[in-house]
Every structure is written in structure tokens, then in C-alpha cells.
């Protein structure tokens, strides 16, 4: 035993060193995964409405309604990028929309459920990153 750790047996020190090395390796491998997640969130897309509801309009509350329904909005004609949706959910506006349309489309996105196109992208936006 050396003078630095007089009452810690050698096997315990060895185990602590191995755990420290394993923890460092985990941190090194998690960082690239977080970077990839951030990049995928920026590029993932959320269609409004999803393909299963193509042709439907979006009501102010985010529900889908038949085309031509008064007070509802036609589909935007393109999917929104994850980063654009994040901005809109934080109080911004979706690109190519006015404030009322953006609110209706973000209400639709908030209502997405598992199995719906765009849900995985939306769920990724909700996860905290560290």
C-alpha cells in the first residue's frame, strides 16, 4: 500500500479505477450521439396534415376537418422542419404562414399521436438535451 490511500485495499482501488475508465468511455460515446440527435431534430420533417389525412384542412384548434370548412386552413403544401416547429412552439411562427395559420398548424402538431407521420420528430423536440 502507498501513503496516499493507507486504508483502501488494492482490489477496491483497482475497481474504482476501472469504473472511472468505463464512465469516461460512456461519456465519449454519448456526446456524438447527442450531436447526431440535435442534427436529426433540425432536419426531421412534420407533414401537416399527415399522408393519412391528405386533403383535409386544419381547424384553429388543430383538428382536421373536410376541405373547404369555413375558418379552417388549407394544408401548407410542404412539411415543416423540426427546427422551424421548435421555434414556433417557443412562441415564433412557422415559415410561410401568418400568425393564425401558424397557431392552427402548431395546434395540429401538438395533437400528433404515436403512429402518425411526424410524431417521432415532434417527440424528439420534446426531449431535453444535455
Secondary structure by P-SEA (a helix, b strand, c coil): cccccccccaaaaaaaaaaaaaaaaaaaaaaaaaaaaaaaaacccccccccccccbbbcccccccccccccccccccccccaaaaaaaaaccccccccaaaaaaaaaaaaaccccccaaaaaaaaacccc
